[in-house]
């Protein structure tokens, strides 16, 4: 029987080792090998249905690999136990906000779940989301972009080491995209591992530091970001 690590774990790399994931007879991921390190902003790029969201779910421990494993600084999720999730931050298609609560109440609820001093962290998060003036308004009356910004800060309240984003720019205008991009760069500079799934090359270009191109559940390329991202994408994805 494996020993569960009781303390909150920390790590400076995440390694996906020969990970496959099947849903019945459908193959969502096929022997993916990928390593992300502290300071990286890894862009998972590919068309809709490529397997990006499934890989995010596996990294977030919400889906178990059918085969292969994910190592968080050398340990598996099974060994690290539930404490691992205190080091993970996730923003997916579901924003996990309560529309009947105010912005402040939403953030306070999640801060309390993490055992944080809610007043200090919530005020900072509201400022970063650009919602300090709407802090006491019900989230149900917010635009999609406002909810998205609030959910981004909700995912970061506990200063996670591994930050996982699945199409985080949905519903954001150009100004909000710029603010969110700056936020991600700051996270990486402070030592977070950022993994971003998107099919929007324009948003990824100039933001990500590594590019992982995925199609039909297969990793086609894993390389440093460089100029000519769109041409590289078309060459690999179009030829697959």
ZAPADO-851636 format. One record per residue: x, y, z of N, C-alpha, C, CB in turn; residue in three letters. Coordinates in pm, whole numbers, always signed. Glycine has a CB too. Layout:
N
X, Y, Z, X, Y, Z, X, Y, Z, X, Y, Z, ALA
...
! end
This chain:
240
+86, -119, +0, +0, +0, +0, +90, +124, +0, -97, +1, +125, UNK
+57, +222, -86, +139, +341, -96, +117, +432, +24, +110, +416, -225, UNK
+219, +510, +55, +213, +604, +167, +164, +738, +117, +350, +618, +237, UNK
+64, +796, +181, +10, +925, +142, +88, +1035, +212, -140, +935, +174, UNK
+130, +1135, +134, +202, +1247, +190, +103, +1339, +258, +283, +1322, +81, UNK
+123, +1366, +388, +24, +1440, +465, +36, +1590, +445, +38, +1407, +611, UNK
+159, +1642, +430, +178, +1786, +417, +140, +1833, +277, +323, +1824, +449, UNK
+121, +1963, +265, +88, +2020, +134, +211, +2009, +45, +41, +2168, +146, UNK
+202, +1942, -69, +319, +1918, -152, +359, +2042, -232, +293, +1803, -247, UNK
+481, +2043, -277, +526, +2144, -371, +613, +2076, -474, +603, +2260, -300, UNK
+625, +2137, -589, +700, +2077, -699, +733, +2187, -798, +619, +1962, -768, UNK
+835, +2165, -880, +871, +2265, -979, +862, +2212, -1122, +1012, +2316, -952, UNK
+803, +2093, -1137, +780, +2040, -1271, +664, +1943, -1268, +908, +1972, -1326, UNK
+601, +1928, -1382, +495, +1830, -1402, +529, +1752, -1528, +353, +1899, -1413, UNK
+531, +1620, -1515, +567, +1534, -1627, +451, +1443, -1663, +692, +1452, -1595, UNK
+408, +1451, -1787, +308, +1361, -1841, +383, +1250, -1913, +207, +1435, -1939, UNK
+370, +1128, -1864, +451, +1016, -1914, +364, +909, -1976, +536, +956, -1800, UNK
+364, +901, -2108, +292, +798, -2183, +144, +791, -2145, +357, +662, -2161, UNK
+82, +907, -2128, -56, +911, -2083, -153, +889, -2199, -86, +1045, -2014, UNK
-240, +791, -2180, -353, +769, -2270, -481, +776, -2189, -341, +632, -2344, UNK
-587, +818, -2256, -717, +824, -2190, -824, +783, -2290, -746, +967, -2133, UNK
-900, +680, -2253, -1009, +631, -2337, -1142, +654, -2267, -990, +481, -2370, UNK
-1243, +686, -2345, -1380, +691, -2297, -1456, +581, -2370, -1446, +835, -2319, UNK
-1467, +466, -2307, -1522, +353, -2378, -1428, +314, -2492, -1664, +384, -2431, UNK
-1481, +313, -2613, -1400, +277, -2730, -1335, +399, -2796, -1485, +203, -2832, UNK
-1368, +518, -2745, -1313, +639, -2805, -1182, +677, -2737, -1413, +756, -2795, UNK
-1081, +702, -2817, -950, +741, -2767, -942, +894, -2765, -835, +681, -2855, UNK
-927, +949, -2644, -916, +1095, -2630, -770, +1140, -2627, -987, +1142, -2503, UNK
-682, +1059, -2567, -539, +1087, -2561, -463, +960, -2592, -497, +1144, -2422, UNK
-352, +973, -2663, -275, +856, -2704, -127, +877, -2674, -295, +827, -2853, UNK
-80, +817, -2562, +62, +815, -2526, +125, +955, -2532, +138, +720, -2619, UNK
+67, +1048, -2456, +118, +1184, -2450, +239, +1190, -2357, +8, +1282, -2402, UNK
+347, +1254, -2403, +465, +1280, -2321, +493, +1430, -2325, +588, +1197, -2371, UNK
+493, +1492, -2209, +505, +1638, -2203, +555, +1676, -2065, +369, +1708, -2236, UNK
+649, +1769, -2058, +698, +1819, -1930, +684, +1970, -1926, +845, +1778, -1908, UNK
+629, +2022, -1817, +617, +2165, -1794, +689, +2199, -1665, +468, +2210, -1789, UNK
+760, +2312, -1666, +841, +2350, -1550, +800, +2488, -1498, +990, +2349, -1586, UNK
+843, +2516, -1376, +815, +2645, -1316, +864, +2756, -1408, +882, +2657, -1177, UNK
+778, +2854, -1432, +812, +2964, -1522, +763, +2944, -1663, +957, +2984, -1525, UNK
+719, +2824, -1696, +666, +2796, -1831, +522, +2844, -1843, +675, +2645, -1862, UNK
+488, +2891, -1961, +348, +2906, -2003, +334, +2817, -2126, +310, +3059, -2034, UNK
+279, +2700, -2103, +269, +2600, -2210, +133, +2615, -2278, +287, +2455, -2153, UNK
+136, +2637, -2407, +13, +2648, -2485, -22, +2513, -2545, +27, +2753, -2594, UNK
-136, +2455, -2503, -188, +2335, -2569, -275, +2382, -2685, -270, +2244, -2468, UNK
-225, +2366, -2805, -293, +2419, -2922, -342, +2306, -3010, -200, +2512, -3001, UNK
-457, +2326, -3068, -514, +2225, -3157, -659, +2256, -3184, -499, +2084, -3098, UNK
-717, +2191, -3283, -858, +2217, -3316, -951, +2164, -3208, -893, +2152, -3450, UNK
-1076, +2202, -3216, -1176, +2150, -3124, -1179, +1997, -3132, -1316, +2209, -3154, UNK
-1187, +1932, -3017, -1189, +1786, -3015, -1053, +1721, -3021, -1271, +1737, -3126, UNK
-945, +1801, -3011, -810, +1746, -3024, -768, +1667, -2900, -711, +1857, -3049, UNK
-829, +1695, -2785, -789, +1629, -2661, -734, +1726, -2558, -687, +1523, -2690, UNK
-737, +1855, -2588, -681, +1955, -2498, -752, +1956, -2362, -688, +2094, -2562, UNK
-884, +1959, -2366, -960, +1963, -2240, -942, +1836, -2159, -1109, +1985, -2269, UNK
-930, +1723, -2228, -907, +1597, -2156, -773, +1599, -2086, -914, +1478, -2253, UNK
-671, +1652, -2152, -540, +1660, -2089, -542, +1754, -1969, -434, +1707, -2191, UNK
-613, +1866, -1980, -628, +1956, -1866, -695, +1882, -1750, -710, +2081, -1905, UNK
-798, +1804, -1778, -868, +1729, -1673, -777, +1628, -1606, -991, +1659, -1731, UNK
-693, +1562, -1684, -598, +1466, -1628, -498, +1537, -1538, -525, +1389, -1740, UNK
-444, +1650, -1584, -349, +1726, -1503, -412, +1777, -1374, -294, +1843, -1584, UNK
-542, +1808, -1380, -614, +1858, -1263, -660, +1747, -1170, -733, +1939, -1307, UNK
-630, +1623, -1202, -670, +1502, -1128, -820, +1479, -1131, -624, +1512, -983, UNK
-890, +1539, -1226, -1034, +1517, -1241, -1063, +1396, -1328, -1100, +1642, -1301, UNK
-964, +1352, -1405, -977, +1231, -1487, -850, +1149, -1470, -1001, +1267, -1639, UNK
-864, +1020, -1453, -748, +932, -1437, -703, +882, -1574, -782, +814, -1345, UNK
-573, +876, -1595, -525, +818, -1721, -567, +671, -1733, -372, +829, -1731, UNK
-601, +630, -1852, -626, +489, -1877, -496, +411, -1867, -692, +467, -2015, UNK
-389, +473, -1912, -254, +417, -1896, -156, +532, -1888, -218, +321, -2014, UNK
-35, +504, -1840, +63, +609, -1818, +39, +678, -1685, +58, +710, -1932, UNK
+116, +783, -1658, +104, +852, -1530, +146, +997, -1544, +187, +783, -1423, UNK
+102, +1078, -1447, +145, +1217, -1435, +225, +1229, -1306, +23, +1316, -1435, UNK
+343, +1287, -1316, +431, +1304, -1201, +439, +1452, -1166, +573, +1247, -1230, UNK
+407, +1482, -1042, +415, +1619, -990, +543, +1627, -907, +287, +1657, -904, UNK
+650, +1671, -972, +779, +1675, -904, +830, +1537, -866, +770, +1759, -780, UNK
+790, +1435, -939, +838, +1300, -914, +740, +1210, -844, +960, +1306, -835, UNK
+628, +1265, -794, +527, +1184, -725, +397, +1182, -805, +501, +1239, -584, UNK
+325, +1073, -795, +195, +1062, -860, +87, +1126, -774, +161, +915, -889, UNK
-27, +1150, -834, -141, +1205, -760, -185, +1109, -651, -257, +1236, -855, UNK
-180, +979, -676, -219, +881, -576, -132, +891, -452, -212, +739, -633, UNK
-4, +908, -473, +87, +917, -357, +67, +1048, -282, +234, +905, -403, UNK
+48, +1157, -354, +37, +1287, -289, -98, +1306, -221, +58, +1397, -391, UNK
-199, +1237, -268, -329, +1243, -203, -404, +1374, -230, -313, +1225, -54, UNK
-508, +1396, -153, -595, +1511, -177, -524, +1643, -153, -718, +1503, -89, UNK
-415, +1643, -77, -341, +1767, -51, -286, +1826, -179, -227, +1741, +47, UNK
-267, +1744, -282, -217, +1794, -410, -306, +1904, -465, -205, +1680, -510, UNK
-436, +1891, -445, -528, +1988, -506, -513, +2128, -447, -671, +1941, -489, UNK
-449, +2140, -333, -419, +2273, -279, -310, +2342, -357, -379, +2263, -133, UNK
-242, +2269, -444, -137, +2327, -528, -182, +2342, -673, -11, +2242, -522, UNK
-309, +2314, -700, -362, +2322, -836, -466, +2432, -844, -423, +2187, -880, UNK
-464, +2507, -955, -567, +2605, -983, -625, +2578, -1120, -511, +2750, -974, UNK
-757, +2574, -1130, -822, +2536, -1255, -929, +2636, -1294, -882, +2395, -1244, UNK
-924, +2680, -1419, -1033, +2758, -1478, -1072, +2687, -1606, -990, +2907, -1504, UNK
-1190, +2625, -1605, -1238, +2553, -1721, -1363, +2617, -1777, -1266, +2408, -1685, UNK
-1439, +2539, -1852, -1562, +2591, -1911, -1665, +2622, -1804, -1620, +2491, -2012, UNK
-1666, +2544, -1696, -1753, +2571, -1582, -1680, +2666, -1489, -1793, +2439, -1508, UNK
-1739, +2784, -1460, -1670, +2887, -1385, -1678, +2867, -1234, -1726, +3021, -1420, UNK
-1768, +2782, -1186, -1783, +2755, -1043, -1807, +2884, -964, -1658, +2683, -990, UNK
-1904, +2962, -1011, -1948, +3080, -941, -2096, +3065, -907, -1924, +3208, -1025, UNK
-2136, +3126, -796, -2276, +3119, -753, -2346, +3250, -789, -2286, +3092, -599, UNK
-2439, +3248, -885, -2499, +3372, -935, -2577, +3449, -830, -2590, +3341, -1050, UNK
-2630, +3381, -729, -2710, +3449, -628, -2625, +3518, -522, -2803, +3350, -562, UNK
-2493, +3495, -525, -2401, +3559, -432, -2331, +3676, -500, -2298, +3457, -379, UNK
-2283, +3769, -420, -2206, +3881, -474, -2066, +3832, -512, -2199, +3997, -371, UNK
-1994, +3919, -582, -1857, +3886, -617, -1774, +3863, -492, -1794, +3998, -702, UNK
-1791, +3948, -392, -1716, +3933, -268, -1752, +3803, -196, -1742, +4052, -176, UNK
-1880, +3772, -192, -1924, +3650, -124, -1872, +3525, -196, -2077, +3646, -116, UNK
-1869, +3527, -329, -1814, +3414, -404, -1668, +3391, -367, -1828, +3438, -555, UNK
-1589, +3497, -371, -1446, +3481, -342, -1423, +3446, -195, -1371, +3610, -378, UNK
-1503, +3502, -106, -1488, +3471, +36, -1518, +3324, +62, -1581, +3558, +121, UNK
-1619, +3270, -7, -1654, +3129, +10, -1535, +3040, -27, -1776, +3093, -76, UNK
-1473, +3067, -142, -1361, +2983, -185, -1236, +3008, -100, -1330, +3008, -333, UNK
-1215, +3131, -55, -1101, +3158, +33, -1116, +3080, +163, -1089, +3309, +63, UNK
-1237, +3075, +215, -1261, +2999, +338, -1237, +2850, +316, -1404, +3022, +388, UNK
-1274, +2799, +199, -1249, +2657, +170, -1100, +2624, +178, -1304, +2620, +32, UNK
-1017, +2719, +138, -873, +2696, +139, -809, +2737, +272, -807, +2773, +26, UNK
-891, +2784, +366, -837, +2822, +495, -756, +2949, +491, -754, +2713, +550, UNK
-789, +3040, +398, -715, +3164, +381, -777, +3275, +467, -713, +3206, +234, UNK
-699, +3377, +494, -751, +3498, +558, -828, +3574, +451, -634, +3585, +621, UNK
-958, +3556, +451, -1038, +3594, +335, -1039, +3744, +306, -1177, +3548, +355, UNK
-1044, +3827, +409, -1057, +3971, +383, -942, +4023, +297, -1063, +4049, +516, UNK
-820, +3988, +333, -704, +4039, +260, -699, +3986, +117, -576, +4003, +332, UNK
-713, +3855, +101, -698, +3798, -32, -815, +3835, -123, -684, +3648, -24, UNK
-934, +3849, -68, -1052, +3881, -150, -1041, +4023, -205, -1182, +3865, -69, UNK
-1000, +4118, -122, -987, +4256, -169, -884, +4266, -282, -947, +4349, -54, UNK
-773, +4195, -267, -670, +4196, -372, -724, +4133, -499, -543, +4120, -324, UNK
-795, +4022, -486, -849, +3952, -603, -951, +4039, -677, -913, +3819, -561, UNK
-1035, +4110, -603, -1134, +4198, -666, -1066, +4309, -744, -1228, +4258, -560, UNK
-960, +4364, -689, -884, +4468, -760, -824, +4413, -888, -774, +4525, -670, UNK
-764, +4294, -878, -700, +4235, -996, -802, +4200, -1104, -623, +4111, -957, UNK
-924, +4167, -1062, -1029, +4136, -1158, -1093, +4261, -1215, -1135, +4049, -1094, UNK
-1058, +4378, -1163, -1120, +4502, -1207, -1264, +4512, -1163, -1112, +4513, -1356, UNK
-1297, +4451, -1048, -1436, +4445, -1003, -1455, +4502, -863, -1485, +4301, -1005, UNK
-1359, +4581, -817, -1370, +4637, -682, -1496, +4721, -667, -1248, +4720, -650, UNK
-1537, +4790, -775, -1656, +4874, -767, -1786, +4796, -781, -1650, +4980, -874, UNK
-1776, +4666, -813, -1894, +4580, -824, -1890, +4467, -722, -1905, +4522, -966, UNK
-1807, +4485, -620, -1782, +4376, -525, -1908, +4326, -457, -1686, +4422, -421, UNK
-2003, +4414, -434, -2122, +4376, -357, -2246, +4362, -445, -2149, +4477, -248, UNK
-2223, +4343, -576, -2332, +4315, -670, -2341, +4165, -694, -2312, +4391, -803, UNK
-2463, +4115, -715, -2482, +3973, -743, -2417, +3936, -876, -2632, +3938, -746, UNK
-2349, +3823, -877, -2279, +3777, -996, -2377, +3744, -1110, -2194, +3653, -963, UNK
-2502, +3711, -1074, -2602, +3682, -1176, -2627, +3797, -1271, -2730, +3645, -1112, UNK
-2596, +3920, -1230, -2613, +4036, -1316, -2488, +4075, -1393, -2658, +4152, -1234, UNK
-2382, +3996, -1382, -2256, +4028, -1450, -2258, +3980, -1595, -2138, +3965, -1376, UNK
-2181, +4048, -1678, -2159, +4000, -1815, -2070, +3877, -1812, -2095, +4111, -1903, UNK
-2065, +3806, -1925, -1978, +3688, -1933, -1833, +3725, -1905, -1989, +3622, -2072, UNK
-1788, +3837, -1958, -1650, +3877, -1936, -1620, +3907, -1791, -1619, +3997, -2019, UNK
-1714, +3971, -1720, -1695, +3999, -1578, -1689, +3870, -1498, -1808, +4089, -1525, UNK
-1777, +3776, -1530, -1773, +3647, -1460, -1643, +3574, -1487, -1893, +3559, -1502, UNK
-1595, +3584, -1611, -1470, +3517, -1647, -1354, +3574, -1568, -1443, +3531, -1797, UNK
-1349, +3706, -1554, -1241, +3769, -1477, -1249, +3730, -1331, -1247, +3921, -1492, UNK
-1369, +3725, -1277, -1387, +3684, -1138, -1345, +3539, -1118, -1533, +3704, -1094, UNK
-1383, +3453, -1211, -1348, +3312, -1200, -1197, +3291, -1211, -1419, +3231, -1309, UNK
-1130, +3373, -1291, -984, +3364, -1301, -920, +3388, -1164, -931, +3466, -1404, UNK
-966, +3493, -1097, -909, +3522, -965, -952, +3418, -862, -951, +3662, -918, UNK
-1072, +3364, -877, -1115, +3254, -789, -1020, +3137, -797, -1258, +3209, -825, UNK
-972, +3109, -917, -881, +2995, -937, -742, +3020, -882, -872, +2962, -1084, UNK
-710, +3146, -853, -574, +3180, -812, -563, +3225, -666, -521, +3288, -901, UNK
-673, +3222, -594, -674, +3272, -456, -568, +3207, -369, -810, +3249, -395, UNK
-545, +3079, -387, -458, +3002, -297, -315, +2990, -350, -515, +2865, -275, UNK
-280, +3072, -449, -144, +3074, -504, -99, +2934, -549, -46, +3130, -400, UNK
-169, +2875, -643, -133, +2739, -686, -1, +2735, -760, -243, +2682, -775, UNK
+65, +2620, -750, +189, +2601, -826, +157, +2569, -973, +273, +2487, -763, UNK
+60, +2482, -994, +20, +2444, -1130, -113, +2510, -1162, +10, +2288, -1145, UNK
-112, +2595, -1264, -230, +2671, -1303, -278, +2620, -1439, -199, +2825, -1308, UNK
-402, +2575, -1445, -456, +2509, -1563, -574, +2590, -1616, -499, +2364, -1531, UNK
-564, +2632, -1742, -668, +2715, -1801, -719, +2649, -1930, -616, +2857, -1830, UNK
-849, +2637, -1940, -912, +2582, -2060, -994, +2693, -2126, -1001, +2458, -2026, UNK
-940, +2750, -2233, -1004, +2863, -2304, -1038, +2977, -2207, -1132, +2815, -2377, UNK
-937, +3033, -2139, -965, +3132, -2035, -1008, +3269, -2087, -844, +3150, -1950, UNK
-992, +3294, -2217, -1022, +3426, -2270, -1163, +3437, -2328, -923, +3462, -2376, UNK
-1243, +3333, -2310, -1379, +3333, -2362, -1458, +3448, -2303, -1448, +3199, -2333, UNK
-1519, +3530, -2389, -1605, +3638, -2342, -1533, +3764, -2301, -1685, +3590, -2230, UNK
-1401, +3768, -2314, -1326, +3886, -2273, -1305, +3982, -2389, -1191, +3846, -2214, UNK
-1317, +4112, -2362, -1286, +4210, -2466, -1134, +4229, -2472, -1359, +4347, -2439, UNK
-1088, +4312, -2565, -944, +4325, -2587, -871, +4373, -2462, -918, +4421, -2703, UNK
-930, +4468, -2390, -865, +4519, -2269, -854, +4409, -2165, -942, +4639, -2212, UNK
-961, +4333, -2147, -960, +4226, -2047, -862, +4116, -2086, -1100, +4168, -2029, UNK
-852, +4087, -2216, -754, +3988, -2262, -613, +4033, -2227, -767, +3966, -2415, UNK
-586, +4162, -2246, -455, +4214, -2212, -425, +4203, -2064, -444, +4358, -2255, UNK
-525, +4232, -1981, -507, +4221, -1836, -483, +4076, -1795, -629, +4278, -1762, UNK
-563, +3985, -1852, -548, +3843, -1819, -413, +3790, -1864, -662, +3761, -1882, UNK
-368, +3832, -1982, -238, +3787, -2033, -125, +3835, -1941, -215, +3838, -2176, UNK
-136, +3961, -1896, -35, +4012, -1803, -36, +3935, -1672, -59, +4161, -1776, UNK
-155, +3896, -1630, -167, +3818, -1507, -97, +3683, -1521, -316, +3796, -1471, UNK
-114, +3618, -1635, -51, +3488, -1657, +101, +3501, -1663, -103, +3423, -1786, UNK
+148, +3606, -1728, +293, +3628, -1734, +350, +3650, -1594, +327, +3749, -1824, UNK
+278, +3723, -1510, +324, +3749, -1374, +326, +3620, -1293, +235, +3852, -1306, UNK
+226, +3535, -1311, +223, +3406, -1242, +346, +3323, -1277, +95, +3329, -1279, UNK
+377, +3316, -1407, +493, +3239, -1449, +622, +3298, -1393, +501, +3233, -1602, UNK
+632, +3430, -1394, +752, +3496, -1342, +770, +3469, -1193, +745, +3646, -1368, UNK
+659, +3446, -1122, +664, +3418, -978, +684, +3270, -948, +538, +3468, -911, UNK
+697, +3187, -1053, +730, +3047, -1032, +618, +2948, -1052, +781, +3031, -898, UNK
+503, +2994, -1100, +395, +2899, -1130, +424, +2827, -1261, +260, +2973, -1138, UNK
+362, +2711, -1275, +362, +2637, -1401, +225, +2661, -1463, +391, +2481, -1380, UNK
+222, +2725, -1578, +96, +2763, -1642, +76, +2676, -1766, +95, +2914, -1678, UNK
-39, +2611, -1772, -75, +2531, -1890, -207, +2587, -1942, -87, +2377, -1856, UNK
-207, +2628, -2067, -317, +2699, -2127, -365, +2626, -2251, -277, +2843, -2162, UNK
-490, +2582, -2252, -548, +2515, -2369, -630, +2617, -2448, -636, +2394, -2327, UNK
-603, +2627, -2577, -677, +2720, -2661, -665, +2678, -2806, -626, +2865, -2642, UNK
-761, +2722, -2887, -748, +2704, -3031, -727, +2838, -3100, -871, +2632, -3089, UNK
-711, +2944, -3019, -695, +3080, -3071, -546, +3113, -3082, -767, +3183, -2980, UNK
-493, +3105, -3203, -351, +3127, -3223, -311, +3271, -3197, -311, +3088, -3364, UNK
-400, +3364, -3228, -367, +3505, -3207, -344, +3535, -3060, -477, +3594, -3263, UNK
-425, +3475, -2973, -409, +3497, -2829, -285, +3427, -2776, -532, +3448, -2754, UNK
-255, +3310, -2831, -139, +3234, -2783, -8, +3297, -2827, -146, +3091, -2833, UNK
-6, +3353, -2947, +116, +3409, -3003, +164, +3526, -2917, +93, +3455, -3149, UNK
+285, +3519, -2868, +340, +3623, -2785, +315, +3604, -2637, +286, +3752, -2826, UNK
+230, +3507, -2600, +200, +3480, -2459, +269, +3353, -2412, +50, +3468, -2437, UNK
+253, +3244, -2485, +307, +3116, -2439, +458, +3112, -2462, +238, +2998, -2512, UNK
+525, +3036, -2377, +670, +3017, -2391, +703, +2882, -2454, +738, +3028, -2255, UNK
+609, +2788, -2445, +622, +2658, -2511, +492, +2628, -2583, +658, +2545, -2410, UNK
+504, +2554, -2692, +388, +2519, -2774, +379, +2367, -2785, +398, +2585, -2915, UNK
+266, +2313, -2745, +238, +2170, -2761, +120, +2158, -2856, +209, +2100, -2622, UNK
+145, +2106, -2975, +41, +2093, -3076, -22, +1955, -3068, +98, +2118, -3217, UNK
-155, +1951, -3054, -228, +1826, -3033, -336, +1813, -3139, -289, +1821, -2891, UNK
-348, +1693, -3192, -458, +1661, -3282, -494, +1514, -3267, -422, +1694, -3430, UNK
-624, +1488, -3261, -675, +1350, -3249, -611, +1276, -3132, -650, +1273, -3378, UNK
-588, +1349, -3023, -533, +1287, -2902, -385, +1260, -2906, -603, +1162, -2877, UNK
-318, +1299, -3012, -174, +1275, -3026, -97, +1405, -3017, -144, +1203, -3159, UNK
+18, +1401, -2950, +106, +1516, -2943, +194, +1519, -3067, +193, +1513, -2814, UNK
+173, +1621, -3150, +248, +1631, -3275, +380, +1702, -3258, +165, +1701, -3380, UNK
+385, +1796, -3163, +507, +1874, -3146, +507, +1936, -3008, +520, +1982, -3254, UNK
+625, +1945, -2946, +646, +2015, -2820, +775, +2092, -2835, +649, +1916, -2697, UNK
+766, +2225, -2843, +884, +2304, -2875, +871, +2445, -2817, +905, +2311, -3027, UNK
+986, +2516, -2802, +978, +2654, -2754, +897, +2740, -2851, +1119, +2714, -2737, UNK
+823, +2836, -2796, +748, +2928, -2881, +844, +3013, -2963, +654, +3017, -2796, UNK
+804, +3043, -3083, +888, +3124, -3171, +798, +3198, -3269, +992, +3036, -3248, UNK
+859, +3284, -3347, +782, +3354, -3449, +734, +3252, -3554, +866, +3467, -3516, UNK
+629, +3288, -3623, +576, +3199, -3725, +489, +3089, -3669, +686, +3138, -3802, UNK
+423, +3116, -3554, +340, +3014, -3490, +229, +2966, -3583, +281, +3068, -3362, UNK
+163, +3059, -3651, +51, +3021, -3737, +97, +2929, -3850, -17, +3145, -3795, UNK
+212, +2960, -3910, +263, +2878, -4019, +302, +2739, -3968, +384, +2945, -4085, UNK
+362, +2735, -3851, +402, +2607, -3791, +278, +2524, -3760, +485, +2629, -3663, UNK
+176, +2589, -3707, +51, +2521, -3674, -10, +2460, -3800, -48, +2619, -3606, UNK
-19, +2538, -3904, -79, +2490, -4028, +1, +2375, -4089, -92, +2603, -4129, UNK
+133, +2385, -4079, +217, +2280, -4137, +195, +2147, -4067, +363, +2319, -4128, UNK
+184, +2149, -3933, +170, +2025, -3858, +26, +1977, -3849, +225, +2043, -3720, UNK
-66, +2066, -3814, -204, +2026, -3799, -265, +1994, -3934, -283, +2136, -3729, UNK
-231, +2073, -4033, -286, +2049, -4167, -235, +1921, -4230, -254, +2165, -4257, UNK
-112, +1880, -4190, -52, +1762, -4251, -86, +1635, -4177, +96, +1777, -4258, UNK
-146, +1650, -4055, -171, +1531, -3972, -285, +1447, -4027, -202, +1573, -3829, UNK
! end
